Amino acid sequence: MKKFLKYSAIALGSLVAIILIAALFVKKDYSVERSVTIDRSKQDAFGYVKFLRNQDNFSVWAKIDPGMKQEFRGTDGTVGFVSAWNSTDKKAGSGEQEITGITEGERIDYVIRFFEPMKSTDNAFMSFTPVSDSVTKVTWNFYGKINYPTNLMLLFMDMDAMLGKDLQGGLDNLKSILEK
């Protein structure tokens, strides 16, 4: 019996060591990006998206729990503005999004801090590229880092599939709103 326990402990320890060593070689960063072309000028599209409160109108995440508690801090459309949410729905959880950078007419950068159901910090940006005077390509990118050793989850999770459909859904909603 002692031999069995000893070999079991060695096998389990070896398995854990292999998993931890494998995690050293797995990427830690991820990036998911989607785009849509909208029949509006770059300035019109940027002017709407610049205000973080407008995300409630097009983001699929904001629609998960229409009754969630929201709090806003700062001046919307400026660096430092924060939109916070708290939901009893585990899919929405709680967190906050802050505008961290604005290149007028070109790009808006955000940091997103999730508190529940899992604590993490990620980044996002939306960029605006003119296709013509009245058509704009809007790109939404969500990116982040999963630290060692939990980065091993990236082998089993398809972040592009998980987040991509939500980004595309939000962009499609934005297109519908701006093209009315």
Number of C-alpha atoms within 10 A of each C-alpha: 6 7 8 9 10 11 12 12 12 12 12 12 12 12 12 12 12 11 13 15 12 12 20 13 11 16 15 18 12 15 15 18 17 20 17 16 17 23 20 20 20 23 18 16 24 22 13 16 21 22 16 22 15 14 19 13 14 20 19 19 16 16 14 15 17 10 12 17 12 13 11 16 11 12 12 18 19 17 16 16 20 24 20 18 19 19 18 13 13 13 12 19 18 22 21 18 22 23 23 18 15 18 9 12 16 15 19 25 18 22 20 21 18 19 15 16 13 12 10 14 17 16 18 20 19 21 22 23 19 17 15 12 11 13 17 23 19 24 19 21 18 22 16 17 15 17 12 15 15 12 19 20 14 16 11 8 11 12 15 16 10 11 17 19 14 16 24 19 17 23 23 18 16 22 19 13 13 14 10 6
